[in-house]
């Protein structure tokens, strides 16, 4: 009789561990997969002339969003060339988010 309880307990532990591993795999699959932009180059940084140049290996159209240090969106645009005009930004530190197809990159941008 004690043998039966041992086997039942062993089966319960086995099924419990299976259910936990299944829940972990569900949670891991919900995380978004992001890829980096290959060969991304952002120059000059710090910017003093009001223009920043953004290039990458693929040189596709890029969606650009610039945030100030408080997280407020200050500029959003799409560029097809390498040049981005930021002359209307006041001097300070910004965060620039660059999207190219399914790839995304975030960098710090300093404007003087």
N, C-alpha and C positions, 0 to 999 in steps of 0.2 A: 504494500500500500504506500509506504514511504517512497518507493521507487517511482510510482505513478505521479506523486506530487512533485518529485524532482524533475521529471520529464515535462510535466505541464508548466512548471515554473520556467524551465529552460526554453520552451516554446514561446511563452509569453514575452520573455526578455528578447528573444530573437525577433518576434513580430514588432515589438515596441521599437527596437533599434532600426528596423526597416522603415517604419513610418517616420521616424525622425530624419533619416537620411533622405527620404523622398521629399519631406518638407524643405530641407536645406537645398536640395537641387531645384525646387520650384522657386525659392527666393533668389538663388543665384542667377537663374535664367531671366528674371525680371530686371536685372541691372542693365542699363543701356551700355552698348558697346560703342566706344568712340575711337576713332583713328586719328592719328596726327597727320598734319600736312607735311608731305615729304619735301625737303629742301626749302623750307620756309625761311625767308630772309626779310627782315624789317629794318630799314635804314633810312636816314640817320636817326639815331636815338641817343641822346636827346635831339629834338627837332628845334631848329631856330629860324628856318626860312619859310615855315608854313606849309611845307610839302614833305610827305613821307612816301617812301617807295616800298612796295610789298611785292615780292616775287616768290615763286615756288617752282618746283620741278615741272609740274604740269601746266602752269600758267593759264588756268581756267578762270572764269568769272568768280569773283569773291564777294561774299556778303560781309560787310564790315559794320560792327556796332562798337561805339566808343562810350565808355562809362566813366564818370568822375569817381573820386575816391569814396563818395557816399553811396554809390551804386545807381545814381541817376543817369539815364541814357541821354547823352548830349549830342550824338551824331549817329545816324544809321544811313548807309548807302550801299550800293553795289558798284564795284569797279571791274572793268574788263581790261584796263591797262595796268601798269605797275604804279602809277602815280595817284596819290590821295591828297586832296587839298584840305588842310586842317587850319587854314589861316584864321578862321573865325573862333578857334578855341583859345581861351585865355591861358597864360602860363600856369603850369601845374603838372600834377601826376594823374595819369589816366590809365584805364584798363582797356585794351583793344581786343575784341573777339573777332576772329577771322574764320569764316566758314567757306569751304571749297568742296563742292559736291557733298559727300558724306563725312568729310574730314573737318576737324575743328581744332583751332589753336587759340590760346589766350596769352597775351604778353602785356608787360608794363610799358607804357609810353610816356615819355617826359617831354613836355613842351616848354621851351624857354622864351 
